[in-house]
Amino acid sequence: MGGPELKLTDDARRAAGAACFDYLELLDPFRPDLFRYCRKLASVHHSIENPRGYLVRIASNLWVDRIRRRQVERAALAAEVSDPTQAPGPRASVAA
């Protein structure tokens, strides 16, 4: 199963670490709201017999939602390209 081994230079490792830190710093203001939201979603009113299966199901549902969202976005872009006059956009103001 082994493929080519990825070897990062020290500079690449530092850049990746800095990018990760910057990303986490950008998300920091949203963490309390995100935490509350996740806790609300996590309130389960029954015991979870198979935690691994439960988490895999959540991940699968998120993946399916992501794919569906992409399909909707692509269809909307295709419709816009095929008939730009029908694309929603800012309405011209009517002068009185």
Rosetta constraint file for C-alpha pairs under 8 A:
AtomPair CA 8 CA 12 HARMONIC 5.88 0.50
AtomPair CA 8 CA 13 HARMONIC 6.13 0.50
AtomPair CA 9 CA 13 HARMONIC 6.18 0.50
AtomPair CA 10 CA 14 HARMONIC 6.11 0.50
AtomPair CA 11 CA 15 HARMONIC 6.09 0.50
AtomPair CA 12 CA 16 HARMONIC 6.06 0.50
AtomPair CA 13 CA 17 HARMONIC 6.14 0.50
AtomPair CA 14 CA 18 HARMONIC 6.07 0.50
AtomPair CA 15 CA 19 HARMONIC 6.07 0.50
AtomPair CA 16 CA 20 HARMONIC 6.09 0.50
AtomPair CA 17 CA 21 HARMONIC 6.15 0.50
AtomPair CA 18 CA 22 HARMONIC 6.10 0.50
AtomPair CA 19 CA 23 HARMONIC 6.10 0.50
AtomPair CA 20 CA 24 HARMONIC 6.23 0.50
AtomPair CA 21 CA 25 HARMONIC 6.06 0.50
AtomPair CA 22 CA 26 HARMONIC 6.21 0.50
AtomPair CA 23 CA 27 HARMONIC 6.39 0.50
AtomPair CA 24 CA 28 HARMONIC 6.08 0.50
AtomPair CA 27 CA 31 HARMONIC 6.52 0.50
AtomPair CA 30 CA 34 HARMONIC 6.02 0.50
AtomPair CA 31 CA 35 HARMONIC 5.83 0.50
AtomPair CA 32 CA 36 HARMONIC 6.24 0.50
AtomPair CA 33 CA 37 HARMONIC 6.12 0.50
AtomPair CA 34 CA 38 HARMONIC 6.10 0.50
AtomPair CA 35 CA 39 HARMONIC 6.10 0.50
AtomPair CA 36 CA 40 HARMONIC 6.17 0.50
AtomPair CA 37 CA 41 HARMONIC 6.33 0.50
AtomPair CA 38 CA 42 HARMONIC 5.97 0.50
AtomPair CA 39 CA 43 HARMONIC 6.41 0.50
AtomPair CA 48 CA 54 HARMONIC 7.37 0.50
AtomPair CA 50 CA 54 HARMONIC 6.14 0.50
AtomPair CA 51 CA 55 HARMONIC 6.19 0.50
AtomPair CA 52 CA 56 HARMONIC 6.15 0.50
AtomPair CA 53 CA 57 HARMONIC 6.02 0.50
AtomPair CA 54 CA 58 HARMONIC 6.38 0.50
AtomPair CA 55 CA 59 HARMONIC 6.19 0.50
AtomPair CA 56 CA 60 HARMONIC 6.01 0.50
AtomPair CA 57 CA 61 HARMONIC 6.11 0.50
AtomPair CA 58 CA 62 HARMONIC 6.21 0.50
AtomPair CA 59 CA 63 HARMONIC 6.21 0.50
AtomPair CA 60 CA 64 HARMONIC 6.20 0.50
AtomPair CA 61 CA 65 HARMONIC 6.14 0.50
AtomPair CA 62 CA 66 HARMONIC 6.16 0.50
AtomPair CA 63 CA 67 HARMONIC 6.28 0.50
AtomPair CA 64 CA 68 HARMONIC 6.17 0.50
AtomPair CA 65 CA 69 HARMONIC 6.09 0.50
AtomPair CA 66 CA 70 HARMONIC 6.29 0.50
AtomPair CA 67 CA 71 HARMONIC 6.30 0.50
AtomPair CA 68 CA 72 HARMONIC 6.29 0.50
AtomPair CA 69 CA 73 HARMONIC 6.19 0.50
AtomPair CA 70 CA 74 HARMONIC 6.06 0.50
AtomPair CA 71 CA 75 HARMONIC 6.09 0.50
AtomPair CA 72 CA 76 HARMONIC 6.14 0.50
AtomPair CA 73 CA 77 HARMONIC 6.17 0.50
AtomPair CA 74 CA 78 HARMONIC 6.01 0.50
AtomPair CA 75 CA 79 HARMONIC 6.09 0.50
AtomPair CA 76 CA 80 HARMONIC 6.18 0.50
AtomPair CA 77 CA 81 HARMONIC 6.16 0.50
AtomPair CA 78 CA 82 HARMONIC 6.06 0.50
AtomPair CA 79 CA 83 HARMONIC 6.13 0.50
AtomPair CA 79 CA 84 HARMONIC 7.77 0.50
AtomPair CA 79 CA 87 HARMONIC 7.63 0.50
AtomPair CA 80 CA 84 HARMONIC 5.00 0.50
AtomPair CA 80 CA 85 HARMONIC 7.97 0.50
AtomPair CA 80 CA 86 HARMONIC 6.96 0.50
AtomPair CA 80 CA 87 HARMONIC 5.17 0.50
AtomPair CA 83 CA 87 HARMONIC 7.02 0.50
